Amino acid sequence: MDASQDAAAAVHVVVHPVGRQVSPSDVEPMHREVVGEVIRRVLDSLDPEWAERAAVCGSELVANAVRHGAPPIVLSVVRGSEDIVIAVADGSREPPRPRTALDDDPTGRGTLIIDRLADRWGVDFLPGGKQVWCRISLGAEDRMVRA
């Protein structure tokens, strides 16, 4: 893909449709692999480090929506010539609540991971819920080794 095609590369995936009752424990174990693979495929012409960074961020955003949000949950990945934007919309207006997990806590690190891997992240409130997004600049320094 050249730069003009990059700006049009996008995917939208319904992760958790309206009306289907599924518990987070049923969805969460499988979603990480599936969401990560979808994102890696959208970004297959990028350096694998960028694609992996985006896959981890997207998986965390979806995990948070499944665990704390409400259906429908929709993942969007847009690859531009200068950045990648990953957004997850869900039917809850509750904002993300970053927390500090203890060493033995199995959960509670999602927003910290996104904060470390993405250049920016935030939340937009929508009439029927919210959209949590992150932006990864393709020209940014390597944030994966940042302390």
C-alpha positions as CSV (number, residue, x, y, z in Angstrom):
1,M,0.0,0.0,0.0
2,D,1.2,3.5,-0.7
3,A,0.5,6.5,1.6
4,S,-2.7,7.5,-0.3
5,Q,-4.1,4.0,0.2
6,D,-3.0,3.9,3.9
7,A,-5.5,6.7,4.8
8,A,-8.4,4.5,3.5
9,A,-7.4,1.3,5.4
10,A,-10.1,0.7,8.0
11,V,-12.0,-2.1,9.5
12,H,-15.1,-2.1,11.8
13,V,-16.0,-5.2,13.7
14,V,-19.0,-5.9,15.9
15,V,-17.6,-7.7,18.9
16,H,-20.7,-8.0,21.0
17,P,-24.0,-7.4,19.3
18,V,-27.2,-6.0,20.9
19,G,-29.6,-8.5,22.3
20,R,-27.1,-11.3,22.7
21,Q,-26.4,-12.0,26.4
22,V,-22.8,-13.2,26.8
23,S,-20.9,-13.0,30.0
24,P,-17.4,-11.4,30.0
25,S,-15.9,-14.6,31.1
26,D,-17.2,-16.3,28.0
27,V,-15.9,-13.7,25.6
28,E,-12.7,-12.4,27.1
29,P,-10.4,-15.4,26.7
30,M,-11.1,-15.8,23.0
31,H,-11.4,-12.1,22.1
32,R,-7.8,-11.2,22.7
33,E,-6.5,-13.6,20.0
34,V,-9.3,-12.8,17.5
35,V,-9.1,-9.0,18.0
36,G,-5.3,-9.1,17.8
37,E,-5.4,-11.1,14.6
38,V,-7.9,-8.8,13.0
39,I,-5.8,-5.7,13.8
40,R,-2.6,-7.4,12.6
41,R,-4.2,-8.3,9.3
42,V,-5.4,-4.7,8.8
43,L,-1.9,-3.5,9.5
44,D,0.0,-6.3,7.7
45,S,2.1,-4.0,5.5
46,L,3.5,-2.2,8.6
47,D,6.5,-3.1,10.6
48,P,5.4,-5.9,12.9
49,E,6.3,-3.9,16.0
50,W,3.6,-1.2,15.1
51,A,1.1,-3.9,14.3
52,E,1.7,-5.7,17.6
53,R,1.5,-2.5,19.5
54,A,-1.9,-1.7,17.9
55,A,-3.1,-5.3,18.5
56,V,-2.3,-5.1,22.2
57,C,-4.0,-1.7,22.5
58,G,-7.1,-2.9,20.6
59,S,-7.4,-6.1,22.7
60,E,-7.2,-4.1,25.9
61,L,-9.9,-1.6,24.7
62,V,-12.2,-4.5,23.7
63,A,-11.5,-6.3,27.0
64,N,-12.5,-3.2,28.9
65,A,-15.7,-2.8,26.9
66,V,-16.6,-6.4,27.3
67,R,-15.9,-6.3,31.1
68,H,-17.2,-2.9,32.0
69,G,-19.3,-1.6,29.0
70,A,-22.6,-2.7,27.4
71,P,-23.5,-4.0,23.9
72,P,-23.2,-3.3,21.1
73,I,-19.4,-3.3,21.2
74,V,-17.8,-2.1,17.9
75,L,-14.1,-2.1,17.2
76,S,-12.7,0.3,14.6
77,V,-9.2,0.4,13.3
78,V,-8.1,3.1,10.9
79,R,-4.6,3.2,9.5
80,G,-3.5,6.6,8.2
81,S,-0.3,7.6,6.6
82,E,1.0,9.0,9.9
83,D,-0.9,7.1,12.5
84,I,-3.2,4.3,13.6
85,V,-6.4,5.0,15.4
86,I,-8.1,2.2,17.3
87,A,-11.6,2.9,18.8
88,V,-14.1,0.8,20.7
89,A,-17.6,2.0,21.0
90,D,-20.0,0.5,23.5
91,G,-23.5,1.1,24.9
92,S,-22.4,2.4,28.3
93,R,-21.8,6.0,29.2
94,E,-19.5,5.0,32.2
95,P,-16.0,6.4,31.5
96,P,-13.0,4.2,31.9
97,R,-11.7,4.3,35.4
98,P,-7.9,3.7,35.5
99,R,-6.8,1.9,38.6
100,T,-3.6,0.6,40.2
101,A,-3.6,-3.2,40.2
102,L,-1.8,-5.1,42.9
103,D,0.9,-7.5,41.8
104,D,-1.4,-10.5,42.3
105,D,-4.5,-8.9,40.7
106,P,-5.4,-10.7,37.5
107,T,-7.0,-7.6,35.9
108,G,-6.8,-3.8,36.2
109,R,-3.9,-2.9,34.0
110,G,-5.7,-2.2,30.7
111,T,-5.6,1.6,30.7
112,L,-2.0,1.5,32.0
113,I,-1.0,-0.7,29.1
114,I,-2.8,1.6,26.6
115,D,-1.2,4.6,28.2
116,R,2.3,3.1,27.8
117,L,1.9,1.9,24.2
118,A,-0.3,4.7,22.6
119,D,0.7,8.3,22.1
120,R,-2.7,9.5,23.2
121,W,-6.0,8.0,24.3
122,G,-9.3,9.3,25.4
123,V,-13.1,8.9,25.5
124,D,-15.8,10.5,23.5
125,F,-19.4,10.4,24.8
126,L,-22.0,9.4,22.2
127,P,-25.8,9.6,22.4
128,G,-26.0,5.9,23.0
129,G,-22.8,5.3,25.0
130,K,-19.1,6.1,24.5
131,Q,-16.1,5.5,22.3
132,V,-12.7,4.9,23.9
133,W,-9.9,5.5,21.4
134,C,-6.1,5.5,21.2
135,R,-3.7,6.9,18.6
136,I,-0.4,5.5,17.8
137,S,1.9,7.8,15.7
138,L,3.9,5.9,13.2
139,G,6.8,8.3,13.6
140,A,6.9,8.2,17.4
141,E,9.8,7.1,19.5
142,D,9.7,3.5,20.7
143,R,7.3,3.7,23.7
144,M,7.5,0.0,24.4
145,V,10.8,0.4,26.2
146,R,9.8,3.6,28.0
147,A,9.8,3.2,31.8
